[in-house]
Amino acid sequence: MKTNEEIFKILIEEGFSKGDLSVFDTYSSPKFVEHQHGFFPPNVEGVKKAINSLHYSFPDFSMTIDDMIIDGTKVWGRMTARGTQKNKFGPLYPTGKKFEITVIDIMRFDSGKLIEHWGVPDKLALMEQLGMKPPPKLIMKIMSLLNK
């Protein structure tokens, strides 16, 4: 049986980077829960749709694992995600712009199967690099709400 660290690497390198969705069928529990906020269902099928969407918008999308911490049933990873926007991404039409952002992922495993995932991509950096940053007044309003 593969270690949690090995499965984490497979899911990031083969699943997210190369778009091989079969690794999620192989290594995910039927009870898997996705905790990352998104527009897809919080299950394995939702993760696969999200990956397909990323690879559609950014055909050269990839993630590089920079650091990992293994703690019992959890693996924490700091990755660098990169890509070039060639197709529509949400409301943004193709820009041809490249991005490079930090992503933090936490995966929890049970008996060699992924059971939970939390993902935290640097969405603000992504928006800025693609030219989607919100107007300064909106940023100030958001900051004031966060500081309450």
C-alpha positions as CSV (number, residue, x, y, z in Angstrom):
1,M,0.0,0.0,0.0
2,K,1.2,3.5,-0.9
3,T,2.0,6.0,1.9
4,N,-0.1,9.1,2.4
5,E,2.9,11.2,1.1
6,E,3.1,9.1,-2.1
7,I,-0.7,9.4,-2.7
8,F,-0.5,13.2,-2.1
9,K,2.2,13.4,-4.7
10,I,0.2,11.3,-7.2
11,L,-2.9,13.4,-6.8
12,I,-1.0,16.7,-7.2
13,E,1.4,15.6,-10.0
14,E,-0.8,13.3,-12.0
15,G,-4.2,14.5,-11.1
16,F,-4.0,18.3,-10.9
17,S,-0.9,18.9,-13.0
18,K,-1.4,16.4,-15.8
19,G,-5.2,16.2,-15.6
20,D,-5.3,12.4,-15.1
21,L,-8.6,12.2,-13.3
22,S,-8.5,8.4,-12.8
23,V,-6.1,8.9,-9.8
24,F,-9.0,10.4,-7.9
25,D,-11.1,7.3,-8.6
26,T,-8.2,5.1,-7.5
27,Y,-7.2,7.0,-4.3
28,S,-10.4,8.7,-3.0
29,S,-12.8,7.2,-0.5
30,P,-16.5,7.0,-1.4
31,K,-17.0,9.2,1.7
32,F,-14.6,11.9,0.3
33,V,-15.5,15.5,1.2
34,E,-14.1,18.6,-0.6
35,H,-13.9,21.6,1.7
36,Q,-12.5,24.2,-0.7
37,H,-15.1,26.7,-1.6
38,G,-16.0,26.5,-5.3
39,F,-18.7,26.2,-7.8
40,F,-18.7,22.4,-8.0
41,P,-20.2,19.8,-5.8
42,P,-18.0,19.0,-2.7
43,N,-17.2,15.4,-3.8
44,V,-14.8,13.6,-6.1
45,E,-16.9,14.4,-9.2
46,G,-16.7,18.1,-8.2
47,V,-12.9,18.0,-7.9
48,K,-12.6,16.3,-11.3
49,K,-14.9,19.0,-12.8
50,A,-12.7,21.7,-11.2
51,I,-9.5,20.2,-12.6
52,N,-11.1,19.9,-16.1
53,S,-12.1,23.6,-15.9
54,L,-8.6,24.6,-14.9
55,H,-7.1,22.7,-17.8
56,Y,-9.6,24.2,-20.2
57,S,-8.9,27.7,-19.1
58,F,-5.1,27.1,-18.7
59,P,-4.1,24.2,-21.0
60,D,-0.5,24.3,-19.6
61,F,-1.7,24.3,-16.0
62,S,0.7,22.7,-13.6
63,M,1.5,22.5,-9.9
64,T,4.9,22.0,-8.3
65,I,5.2,20.7,-4.8
66,D,7.6,23.0,-2.9
67,D,7.1,21.7,0.7
68,M,5.3,18.9,2.5
69,I,4.5,18.2,6.1
70,I,3.2,14.8,7.1
71,D,1.3,14.6,10.4
72,G,-0.4,11.3,11.0
73,T,-3.3,11.0,8.6
74,K,-2.8,14.5,7.1
75,V,-0.4,15.8,4.5
76,W,0.1,19.5,4.1
77,G,1.6,20.9,0.9
78,R,2.8,24.2,-0.3
79,M,2.8,24.3,-4.1
80,T,3.3,26.7,-6.9
81,A,0.6,26.7,-9.6
82,R,1.3,28.1,-13.0
83,G,-0.5,28.5,-16.3
84,T,-1.4,30.6,-19.3
85,Q,-5.0,31.7,-19.8
86,K,-5.9,30.5,-23.3
87,N,-9.7,30.1,-22.8
88,K,-12.4,31.7,-20.8
89,F,-11.9,31.6,-17.0
90,G,-15.1,32.4,-15.1
91,P,-16.2,35.8,-16.5
92,L,-12.8,36.6,-18.0
93,Y,-12.3,36.1,-21.7
94,P,-8.9,34.8,-22.8
95,T,-6.0,37.1,-22.0
96,G,-3.0,35.1,-22.9
97,K,-1.5,36.1,-19.6
98,K,0.6,33.8,-17.5
99,F,0.2,33.4,-13.7
100,E,2.2,31.9,-10.9
101,I,0.6,31.6,-7.5
102,T,1.0,29.8,-4.2
103,V,-1.4,27.0,-3.2
104,I,-1.7,25.4,0.2
105,D,-3.4,21.9,0.2
106,I,-4.3,19.7,3.1
107,M,-5.3,16.2,2.5
108,R,-6.6,13.7,5.1
109,F,-6.3,10.0,4.4
110,D,-7.8,6.9,5.9
111,S,-6.6,3.3,4.9
112,G,-4.8,4.6,1.8
113,K,-7.8,6.7,0.6
114,L,-8.2,10.4,0.4
115,I,-11.1,11.3,2.7
116,E,-10.9,15.1,3.0
117,H,-9.3,18.0,1.1
118,W,-8.8,21.7,1.9
119,G,-7.3,23.9,-0.7
120,V,-6.3,27.5,-0.4
121,P,-5.1,29.1,-3.7
122,D,-3.9,32.7,-3.6
123,K,-6.9,33.9,-5.6
124,L,-6.1,37.6,-5.2
125,A,-2.6,37.1,-6.8
126,L,-4.3,35.1,-9.6
127,M,-6.8,37.9,-10.2
128,E,-4.1,40.5,-10.2
129,Q,-1.9,38.6,-12.6
130,L,-4.8,38.0,-15.1
131,G,-5.9,41.7,-14.8
132,M,-9.0,41.0,-12.8
133,K,-8.2,42.9,-9.6
134,P,-11.2,44.7,-8.1
135,P,-11.3,48.5,-8.0
136,P,-9.5,50.1,-5.0
137,K,-12.8,51.2,-3.4
138,L,-14.1,47.7,-3.3
139,I,-10.8,46.5,-1.8
140,M,-11.0,49.1,1.0
141,K,-14.6,48.1,1.7
142,I,-13.6,44.4,2.0
143,M,-10.7,45.3,4.2
144,S,-12.9,47.3,6.5
145,L,-15.4,44.5,6.8
146,L,-12.5,42.0,7.6
147,N,-11.2,44.3,10.4
148,K,-14.5,44.4,12.3
